[in-house]
Amino acid sequence: MRIPCPFCGERDSSEFLTNGSAPPPRPDAGAPFAAWHDYLHLRDNPAGTHAELWQHIHGCRQWLRVTRNTRNHAVLGAEACRP
C-alpha cells in the first residue's frame, strides 16, 4: 500500500504507523457487565471509505489524515493534520 505524504511524496506504508480511530470512553469501575463487555470486545469495523490517523515515522514525522477504502486498502488521499 502506498500513502501520498503531502510533505515527502508517495511512500510505502511500512514508513508509517497507524493510530486508527479513537477508542471508546472507558466505563466507570461500577459500570454493569454489559458496558464492560462492549468496551472490551466491540469495535467499529467500517467497510468502505474510512478516515484514519497515520504518522510518517520514517520520514517527516508528521501526522496525516489518510482516507482509504477498508475493503480493498486503496488509499484515496492524505492530508496534514496541522494547518
Backbone as XML, in Angstrom:
<?xml version="1.0"?>
<chain id="A" units="angstrom">
  <residue number="1" name="MET">
    <atom name="N" x="0.856" y="-1.166" z="0.000"/>
    <atom name="CA" x="0.000" y="0.000" z="0.000"/>
    <atom name="C" x="0.906" y="1.233" z="0.000"/>
  </residue>
  <residue number="2" name="ARG">
    <atom name="N" x="0.587" y="2.197" z="-0.835"/>
    <atom name="CA" x="1.343" y="3.439" z="-0.947"/>
    <atom name="C" x="0.513" y="4.598" z="-0.395"/>
  </residue>
  <residue number="3" name="ILE">
    <atom name="N" x="1.160" y="5.465" z="0.390"/>
    <atom name="CA" x="0.480" y="6.597" z="1.013"/>
    <atom name="C" x="1.096" y="7.885" z="0.479"/>
  </residue>
  <residue number="4" name="PRO">
    <atom name="N" x="0.276" y="8.806" z="-0.047"/>
    <atom name="CA" x="0.796" y="10.064" z="-0.591"/>
    <atom name="C" x="1.019" y="11.100" z="0.520"/>
  </residue>
  <residue number="5" name="CYS">
    <atom name="N" x="2.221" y="11.126" z="1.075"/>
    <atom name="CA" x="2.541" y="12.102" z="2.115"/>
    <atom name="C" x="2.604" y="13.490" z="1.473"/>
  </residue>
  <residue number="6" name="PRO">
    <atom name="N" x="1.872" y="14.477" z="2.019"/>
    <atom name="CA" x="1.901" y="15.824" z="1.433"/>
    <atom name="C" x="3.258" y="16.514" z="1.576"/>
  </residue>
  <residue number="7" name="PHE">
    <atom name="N" x="4.141" y="16.002" z="2.438"/>
    <atom name="CA" x="5.444" y="16.615" z="2.659"/>
    <atom name="C" x="6.568" y="15.893" z="1.923"/>
  </residue>
  <residue number="8" name="CYS">
    <atom name="N" x="6.484" y="14.553" z="1.829"/>
    <atom name="CA" x="7.575" y="13.740" z="1.280"/>
    <atom name="C" x="7.239" y="13.074" z="-0.047"/>
  </residue>
  <residue number="9" name="GLY">
    <atom name="N" x="5.991" y="13.137" z="-0.461"/>
    <atom name="CA" x="5.576" y="12.446" z="-1.673"/>
    <atom name="C" x="5.069" y="11.048" z="-1.347"/>
  </residue>
  <residue number="10" name="GLU">
    <atom name="N" x="4.810" y="10.272" z="-2.378"/>
    <atom name="CA" x="4.255" y="8.934" z="-2.181"/>
    <atom name="C" x="5.300" y="8.005" z="-1.588"/>
  </residue>
  <residue number="11" name="ARG">
    <atom name="N" x="4.895" y="7.290" z="-0.517"/>
    <atom name="CA" x="5.798" y="6.390" z="0.196"/>
    <atom name="C" x="5.086" y="5.080" z="0.511"/>
  </residue>
  <residue number="12" name="ASP">
    <atom name="N" x="5.869" y="4.036" z="0.786"/>
    <atom name="CA" x="5.326" y="2.746" z="1.172"/>
    <atom name="C" x="4.742" y="2.839" z="2.581"/>
  </residue>
  <residue number="13" name="SER">
    <atom name="N" x="3.703" y="2.079" z="2.836"/>
    <atom name="CA" x="3.041" y="2.134" z="4.142"/>
    <atom name="C" x="3.929" y="1.649" z="5.279"/>
  </residue>
  <residue number="14" name="SER">
    <atom name="N" x="5.020" y="0.939" z="4.973"/>
    <atom name="CA" x="5.932" y="0.482" z="6.032"/>
    <atom name="C" x="6.653" y="1.641" z="6.711"/>
  </residue>
  <residue number="15" name="GLU">
    <atom name="N" x="6.641" y="2.829" z="6.097"/>
    <atom name="CA" x="7.256" y="4.014" z="6.703"/>
    <atom name="C" x="6.327" y="4.695" z="7.711"/>
  </residue>
  <residue number="16" name="PHE">
    <atom name="N" x="5.092" y="4.232" z="7.811"/>
    <atom name="CA" x="4.078" y="4.889" z="8.626"/>
    <atom name="C" x="3.638" y="4.003" z="9.779"/>
  </residue>
  <residue number="17" name="LEU">
    <atom name="N" x="3.100" y="4.640" z="10.804"/>
    <atom name="CA" x="2.478" y="3.960" z="11.934"/>
    <atom name="C" x="1.048" y="4.467" z="12.013"/>
  </residue>
  <residue number="18" name="THR">
    <atom name="N" x="0.104" y="3.543" z="12.064"/>
    <atom name="CA" x="-1.301" y="3.957" z="12.135"/>
    <atom name="C" x="-1.761" y="4.035" z="13.585"/>
  </residue>
  <residue number="19" name="ASN">
    <atom name="N" x="-2.556" y="5.037" z="13.862"/>
    <atom name="CA" x="-3.155" y="5.192" z="15.179"/>
    <atom name="C" x="-4.607" y="4.740" z="15.151"/>
  </residue>
  <residue number="20" name="GLY">
    <atom name="N" x="-5.156" y="4.517" z="13.955"/>
    <atom name="CA" x="-6.540" y="4.070" z="13.822"/>
    <atom name="C" x="-7.524" y="5.102" z="14.321"/>
  </residue>
  <residue number="21" name="SER">
    <atom name="N" x="-8.691" y="4.648" z="14.642"/>
    <atom name="CA" x="-9.730" y="5.513" z="15.189"/>
    <atom name="C" x="-9.577" y="5.583" z="16.705"/>
  </residue>
  <residue number="22" name="ALA">
    <atom name="N" x="-10.116" y="6.608" z="17.288"/>
    <atom name="CA" x="-10.034" y="6.762" z="18.745"/>
    <atom name="C" x="-10.836" y="5.671" z="19.437"/>
  </residue>
  <residue number="23" name="PRO">
    <atom name="N" x="-10.329" y="5.110" z="20.550"/>
    <atom name="CA" x="-11.088" y="4.085" z="21.277"/>
    <atom name="C" x="-12.294" y="4.705" z="21.977"/>
  </residue>
  <residue number="24" name="PRO">
    <atom name="N" x="-13.286" y="3.893" z="22.296"/>
    <atom name="CA" x="-14.449" y="4.423" z="23.021"/>
    <atom name="C" x="-14.073" y="4.798" z="24.453"/>
  </residue>
  <residue number="25" name="PRO">
    <atom name="N" x="-14.867" y="5.643" z="25.117"/>
    <atom name="CA" x="-14.558" y="6.004" z="26.504"/>
    <atom name="C" x="-14.656" y="4.803" z="27.441"/>
  </residue>
  <residue number="26" name="ARG">
    <atom name="N" x="-13.751" y="4.740" z="28.410"/>
    <atom name="CA" x="-13.707" y="3.635" z="29.376"/>
    <atom name="C" x="-14.862" y="3.771" z="30.372"/>
  </residue>
  <residue number="27" name="PRO">
    <atom name="N" x="-15.569" y="2.658" z="30.651"/>
    <atom name="CA" x="-16.664" y="2.721" z="31.633"/>
    <atom name="C" x="-16.135" y="2.958" z="33.051"/>
  </residue>
  <residue number="28" name="ASP">
    <atom name="N" x="-17.002" y="3.436" z="33.929"/>
    <atom name="CA" x="-16.647" y="3.602" z="35.336"/>
    <atom name="C" x="-16.442" y="2.236" z="35.978"/>
  </residue>
  <residue number="29" name="ALA">
    <atom name="N" x="-15.747" y="2.196" z="37.110"/>
    <atom name="CA" x="-15.456" y="0.932" z="37.798"/>
    <atom name="C" x="-16.727" y="0.187" z="38.189"/>
  </residue>
  <residue number="30" name="GLY">
    <atom name="N" x="-17.789" y="0.880" z="38.523"/>
    <atom name="CA" x="-19.023" y="0.226" z="38.941"/>
    <atom name="C" x="-20.021" y="0.008" z="37.815"/>
  </residue>
  <residue number="31" name="ALA">
    <atom name="N" x="-19.570" y="0.164" z="36.579"/>
    <atom name="CA" x="-20.474" y="0.012" z="35.435"/>
    <atom name="C" x="-20.948" y="-1.437" z="35.306"/>
  </residue>
  <residue number="32" name="PRO">
    <atom name="N" x="-22.128" y="-1.657" z="34.739"/>
    <atom name="CA" x="-22.629" y="-3.023" z="34.579"/>
    <atom name="C" x="-21.762" y="-3.847" z="33.615"/>
  </residue>
  <residue number="33" name="PHE">
    <atom name="N" x="-21.891" y="-5.153" z="33.723"/>
    <atom name="CA" x="-21.119" y="-6.084" z="32.904"/>
    <atom name="C" x="-21.259" y="-5.779" z="31.409"/>
  </residue>
  <residue number="34" name="ALA">
    <atom name="N" x="-22.457" y="-5.455" z="30.970"/>
    <atom name="CA" x="-22.706" y="-5.202" z="29.548"/>
    <atom name="C" x="-21.857" y="-4.032" z="29.035"/>
  </residue>
  <residue number="35" name="ALA">
    <atom name="N" x="-21.695" y="-3.003" z="29.862"/>
    <atom name="CA" x="-20.880" y="-1.856" z="29.452"/>
    <atom name="C" x="-19.420" y="-2.253" z="29.286"/>
  </residue>
  <residue number="36" name="TRP">
    <atom name="N" x="-18.904" y="-3.086" z="30.201"/>
    <atom name="CA" x="-17.518" y="-3.557" z="30.098"/>
    <atom name="C" x="-17.344" y="-4.497" z="28.909"/>
  </residue>
  <residue number="37" name="HIS">
    <atom name="N" x="-18.333" y="-5.345" z="28.671"/>
    <atom name="CA" x="-18.275" y="-6.245" z="27.513"/>
    <atom name="C" x="-18.170" y="-5.439" z="26.222"/>
  </residue>
  <residue number="38" name="ASP">
    <atom name="N" x="-19.023" y="-4.436" z="26.079"/>
    <atom name="CA" x="-18.993" y="-3.603" z="24.882"/>
    <atom name="C" x="-17.657" y="-2.882" z="24.739"/>
  </residue>
  <residue number="39" name="TYR">
    <atom name="N" x="-17.133" y="-2.357" z="25.844"/>
    <atom name="CA" x="-15.858" y="-1.626" z="25.815"/>
    <atom name="C" x="-14.696" y="-2.531" z="25.387"/>
  </residue>
  <residue number="40" name="LEU">
    <atom name="N" x="-14.668" y="-3.739" z="25.927"/>
    <atom name="CA" x="-13.545" y="-4.639" z="25.674"/>
    <atom name="C" x="-13.626" y="-5.370" z="24.345"/>
  </residue>
  <residue number="41" name="HIS">
    <atom name="N" x="-14.823" y="-5.666" z="23.866"/>
    <atom name="CA" x="-14.947" y="-6.581" z="22.739"/>
    <atom name="C" x="-15.574" y="-6.010" z="21.477"/>
  </residue>
  <residue number="42" name="LEU">
    <atom name="N" x="-16.304" y="-4.929" z="21.576"/>
    <atom name="CA" x="-16.996" y="-4.405" z="20.397"/>
    <atom name="C" x="-16.293" y="-3.167" z="19.860"/>
  </residue>
  <residue number="43" name="ARG">
    <atom name="N" x="-15.925" y="-3.220" z="18.598"/>
    <atom name="CA" x="-15.299" y="-2.081" z="17.922"/>
    <atom name="C" x="-15.967" y="-1.888" z="16.571"/>
  </residue>
  <residue number="44" name="ASP">
    <atom name="N" x="-15.980" y="-0.656" z="16.104"/>
    <atom name="CA" x="-16.466" y="-0.400" z="14.758"/>
    <atom name="C" x="-15.494" y="-1.024" z="13.769"/>
  </residue>
  <residue number="45" name="ASN">
    <atom name="N" x="-16.019" y="-1.623" z="12.757"/>
    <atom name="CA" x="-15.204" y="-2.204" z="11.701"/>
    <atom name="C" x="-15.814" y="-1.767" z="10.376"/>
  </residue>
  <residue number="46" name="PRO">
    <atom name="N" x="-15.555" y="-0.513" z="9.999"/>
    <atom name="CA" x="-16.224" y="0.031" z="8.824"/>
    <atom name="C" x="-15.787" y="-0.683" z="7.542"/>
  </residue>
  <residue number="47" name="ALA">
    <atom name="N" x="-16.741" y="-0.924" z="6.688"/>
    <atom name="CA" x="-16.456" y="-1.488" z="5.372"/>
    <atom name="C" x="-16.677" y="-0.388" z="4.356"/>
  </residue>
  <residue number="48" name="GLY">
    <atom name="N" x="-15.612" y="0.015" z="3.703"/>
    <atom name="CA" x="-15.706" y="1.096" z="2.731"/>
    <atom name="C" x="-14.770" y="2.233" z="3.102"/>
  </residue>
  <residue number="49" name="THR">
    <atom name="N" x="-15.121" y="3.424" z="2.687"/>
    <atom name="CA" x="-14.279" y="4.593" z="2.900"/>
    <atom name="C" x="-14.235" y="4.963" z="4.375"/>
  </residue>
  <residue number="50" name="HIS">
    <atom name="N" x="-13.007" y="5.182" z="4.875"/>
    <atom name="CA" x="-12.803" y="5.452" z="6.292"/>
    <atom name="C" x="-11.584" y="6.357" z="6.447"/>
  </residue>
  <residue number="51" name="ALA">
    <atom name="N" x="-11.646" y="7.324" z="7.363"/>
    <atom name="CA" x="-10.518" y="8.216" z="7.642"/>
    <atom name="C" x="-9.790" y="7.722" z="8.885"/>
  </residue>
  <residue number="52" name="GLU">
    <atom name="N" x="-8.454" y="7.688" z="8.817"/>
    <atom name="CA" x="-7.623" y="7.199" z="9.921"/>
    <atom name="C" x="-6.469" y="8.162" z="10.160"/>
  </residue>
  <residue number="53" name="LEU">
    <atom name="N" x="-5.879" y="8.076" z="11.343"/>
    <atom name="CA" x="-4.694" y="8.870" z="11.668"/>
    <atom name="C" x="-3.448" y="8.009" z="11.466"/>
  </residue>
  <residue number="54" name="TRP">
    <atom name="N" x="-2.475" y="8.530" z="10.733"/>
    <atom name="CA" x="-1.209" y="7.853" z="10.483"/>
    <atom name="C" x="-0.083" y="8.842" z="10.761"/>
  </residue>
  <residue number="55" name="GLN">
    <atom name="N" x="1.061" y="8.344" z="11.252"/>
    <atom name="CA" x="2.235" y="9.190" z="11.445"/>
    <atom name="C" x="3.358" y="8.670" z="10.557"/>
  </residue>
  <residue number="56" name="HIS">
    <atom name="N" x="4.010" y="9.578" z="9.858"/>
    <atom name="CA" x="5.123" y="9.216" z="8.967"/>
    <atom name="C" x="6.397" y="9.108" z="9.819"/>
  </residue>
  <residue number="57" name="ILE">
    <atom name="N" x="6.539" y="7.984" z="10.507"/>
    <atom name="CA" x="7.617" y="7.829" z="11.489"/>
    <atom name="C" x="8.998" y="7.708" z="10.863"/>
  </residue>
  <residue number="58" name="HIS">
    <atom name="N" x="9.093" y="7.198" z="9.640"/>
    <atom name="CA" x="10.399" y="7.058" z="8.978"/>
    <atom name="C" x="10.557" y="8.100" z="7.877"/>
  </residue>
  <residue number="59" name="GLY">
    <atom name="N" x="10.001" y="9.262" z="8.110"/>
    <atom name="CA" x="10.075" y="10.353" z="7.148"/>
    <atom name="C" x="10.002" y="11.675" z="7.886"/>
  </residue>
  <residue number="60" name="CYS">
    <atom name="N" x="9.012" y="12.468" z="7.551"/>
    <atom name="CA" x="8.877" y="13.817" z="8.108"/>
    <atom name="C" x="8.298" y="13.836" z="9.525"/>
  </residue>
  <residue number="61" name="ARG">
    <atom name="N" x="7.823" y="12.698" z="10.030"/>
    <atom name="CA" x="7.261" y="12.529" z="11.369"/>
    <atom name="C" x="5.948" y="13.294" z="11.576"/>
  </residue>
  <residue number="62" name="GLN">
    <atom name="N" x="5.334" y="13.756" z="10.507"/>
    <atom name="CA" x="4.070" y="14.484" z="10.594"/>
    <atom name="C" x="2.896" y="13.528" z="10.721"/>
  </residue>
  <residue number="63" name="TRP">
    <atom name="N" x="1.838" y="13.990" z="11.386"/>
    <atom name="CA" x="0.593" y="13.231" z="11.476"/>
    <atom name="C" x="-0.264" y="13.548" z="10.272"/>
  </residue>
  <residue number="64" name="LEU">
    <atom name="N" x="-0.859" y="12.511" z="9.688"/>
    <atom name="CA" x="-1.681" y="12.665" z="8.500"/>
    <atom name="C" x="-3.058" y="12.067" z="8.729"/>
  </residue>
  <residue number="65" name="ARG">
    <atom name="N" x="-4.016" y="12.623" z="8.047"/>
    <atom name="CA" x="-5.367" y="12.051" z="7.998"/>
    <atom name="C" x="-5.462" y="11.348" z="6.649"/>
  </residue>
  <residue number="66" name="VAL">
    <atom name="N" x="-5.454" y="10.019" z="6.692"/>
    <atom name="CA" x="-5.450" y="9.201" z="5.478"/>
    <atom name="C" x="-6.852" y="8.654" z="5.263"/>
  </residue>
  <residue number="67" name="THR">
    <atom name="N" x="-7.375" y="8.859" z="4.078"/>
    <atom name="CA" x="-8.671" y="8.303" z="3.706"/>
    <atom name="C" x="-8.417" y="7.099" z="2.821"/>
  </residue>
  <residue number="68" name="ARG">
    <atom name="N" x="-8.958" y="5.944" z="3.254"/>
    <atom name="CA" x="-8.758" y="4.734" z="2.463"/>
    <atom name="C" x="-10.004" y="3.871" z="2.499"/>
  </residue>
  <residue number="69" name="ASN">
    <atom name="N" x="-10.085" y="2.978" z="1.526"/>
    <atom name="CA" x="-11.179" y="2.028" z="1.453"/>
    <atom name="C" x="-10.745" y="0.781" z="2.205"/>
  </residue>
  <residue number="70" name="THR">
    <atom name="N" x="-11.455" y="0.405" z="3.258"/>
    <atom name="CA" x="-11.054" y="-0.735" z="4.076"/>
    <atom name="C" x="-11.351" y="-2.068" z="3.406"/>
  </residue>
  <residue number="71" name="ARG">
    <atom name="N" x="-12.114" y="-2.067" z="2.336"/>
    <atom name="CA" x="-12.393" y="-3.323" z="1.622"/>
    <atom name="C" x="-11.235" y="-3.749" z="0.739"/>
  </residue>
  <residue number="72" name="ASN">
    <atom name="N" x="-10.604" y="-2.805" z="0.081"/>
    <atom name="CA" x="-9.517" y="-3.156" z="-0.838"/>
    <atom name="C" x="-8.197" y="-2.443" z="-0.520"/>
  </residue>
  <residue number="73" name="HIS">
    <atom name="N" x="-8.147" y="-1.696" z="0.574"/>
    <atom name="CA" x="-6.957" y="-0.969" z="1.047"/>
    <atom name="C" x="-6.484" y="0.113" z="0.074"/>
  </residue>
  <residue number="74" name="ALA">
    <atom name="N" x="-7.347" y="0.547" z="-0.820"/>
    <atom name="CA" x="-6.992" y="1.624" z="-1.743"/>
    <atom name="C" x="-6.959" y="2.943" z="-0.979"/>
  </residue>
  <residue number="75" name="VAL">
    <atom name="N" x="-5.833" y="3.644" z="-1.068"/>
    <atom name="CA" x="-5.693" y="4.945" z="-0.408"/>
    <atom name="C" x="-6.279" y="6.002" z="-1.331"/>
  </residue>
  <residue number="76" name="LEU">
    <atom name="N" x="-7.248" y="6.752" z="-0.830"/>
    <atom name="CA" x="-7.947" y="7.750" z="-1.625"/>
    <atom name="C" x="-7.357" y="9.145" z="-1.463"/>
  </residue>
  <residue number="77" name="GLY">
    <atom name="N" x="-6.554" y="9.343" z="-0.418"/>
    <atom name="CA" x="-5.930" y="10.634" z="-0.211"/>
    <atom name="C" x="-5.335" y="10.761" z="1.176"/>
  </residue>
  <residue number="78" name="ALA">
    <atom name="N" x="-4.515" y="11.785" z="1.349"/>
    <atom name="CA" x="-3.912" y="12.068" z="2.645"/>
    <atom name="C" x="-3.732" y="13.572" z="2.767"/>
  </residue>
  <residue number="79" name="GLU">
    <atom name="N" x="-3.949" y="14.063" z="3.972"/>
    <atom name="CA" x="-3.763" y="15.496" z="4.223"/>
    <atom name="C" x="-3.122" y="15.663" z="5.576"/>
  </residue>
  <residue number="80" name="ALA">
    <atom name="N" x="-2.445" y="16.777" z="5.752"/>
    <atom name="CA" x="-1.765" y="17.065" z="7.019"/>
    <atom name="C" x="-2.795" y="17.341" z="8.108"/>
  </residue>
  <residue number="81" name="CYS">
    <atom name="N" x="-2.513" y="16.900" z="9.308"/>
    <atom name="CA" x="-3.402" y="17.184" z="10.443"/>
    <atom name="C" x="-3.206" y="18.599" z="10.955"/>
  </residue>
  <residue number="82" name="ARG">
    <atom name="N" x="-2.047" y="19.164" z="10.727"/>
    <atom name="CA" x="-1.805" y="20.535" z="11.176"/>
    <atom name="C" x="-2.229" y="21.505" z="10.073"/>
  </residue>
  <residue number="83" name="PRO">
    <atom name="N" x="-2.564" y="22.733" z="10.445"/>
    <atom name="CA" x="-2.994" y="23.724" z="9.441"/>
    <atom name="C" x="-1.868" y="24.155" z="8.538"/>
  </residue>
</chain>
